[in-house]
């Protein structure tokens, strides 16, 4: 699913909102997640997952073509860890007792 497809689906599910308003909301959510990660903050969406930044130290690597040793700078990488509710839904391990506590539980999807 692309960003524009997501916006379209959200607009269809919320006919009282204009498409441009849905697009602004989606853009704002992505912007805020990005800003938090740039500031090394963690973004946790209960049941869905958490976005964070992993730090990789500088190291010595090897060019696979030439075998030459090269220096690889340190870097920061975005990381996403799935939440328990999403992971269980993907693996089909949720049961009806979770319907009340899981905001992503959809009884009809099983």
N, C-alpha and C positions, 0 to 999 in steps of 0.2 A: 504494500500500500504506500502510495506517495503522499507527500504533504497535501497536495491539492485534492487527492481522493479522500483523505482524512477530513479536510475542511468540508468537502461536499457531503460526506456521510453525517457529520455533526450538524450541518445546516438542515439536512433532510429530517433528522431526529428532533430538531428544534425549529419547527416552521415559524415560530413567533420571532425568530432572530433573522436579521438580514445576513446574507452571505458575507458581506464586507465586515460585519461585526464579528462573525465567527472567525474569519481570517485574522482579524486583529487579536482576538483572544489566543488563538493558536500561536501566532507570532510572538505575543507577549510571554506565553508560557515557555516557549523555546528560548527566548531571549533571557528570561530570568534564570532558567537552568544553566545556560551558558555563562551568564555573569557569576553565578554561584561557583561554578567549576573554575573559572578564571581566578577567583579569589580563594581557591583551595577549600571551598565549603562543600559539604556533602548534601545532596538533595534526596530526601527519603519520601517516597510515596507509599504509604502503608498498604500492604497486600499486593502492590504492583512491583516495586523494586526500588533500588537506590542507585543514584549516580554519584560517582566520586572520581578523584584524580589519583592515578598511580604514578609514582616517581621512579624512573629508571636511571640508575647511575651511569656515568660515563664508563666506557669499557674499551677494550681493544678487540676489534673484529678482524675478519679476514675477507678479502675480496674473493668470491667464489671462482671468478674467471682466471685471475692471475695468481691467486694464492698470496698476494701481497697483504701485509698487516696494515690495518687502517685504524685510526682513532674514531670512535663513535661517541658523539657528545651526549650528555645527559639530556633527558627529555621528560615531559609530563604527558601522560596519556589518559584519555577519558576511559572510565570503566563503569559497566552497568552490572549490578547483581540483582537477579530476579528475586522477588518476594515470594514468600511461602505460598500464598493464595494463588498467584499466577502460575508458579511452578506446578502446584497440584492440579490446577485446571488443565494445563498443557498435557500433563501425564494422566489425566482421567482418574485421579485418586481422591477427588472430593466426594463427600456424601451429603445427604440432605440435612444433617445436623449443622453443616457449615453455612447453610443458606442465610441464616440470621446474622452471622458475624463476618461474612465475606462479601465485600461490596462488588466483587467481580464474578460472583457465583451466578450462573444462569442455568436454572433447572432444565430448560428446554434444549440446551446444547448437548445433552448427553443422550 
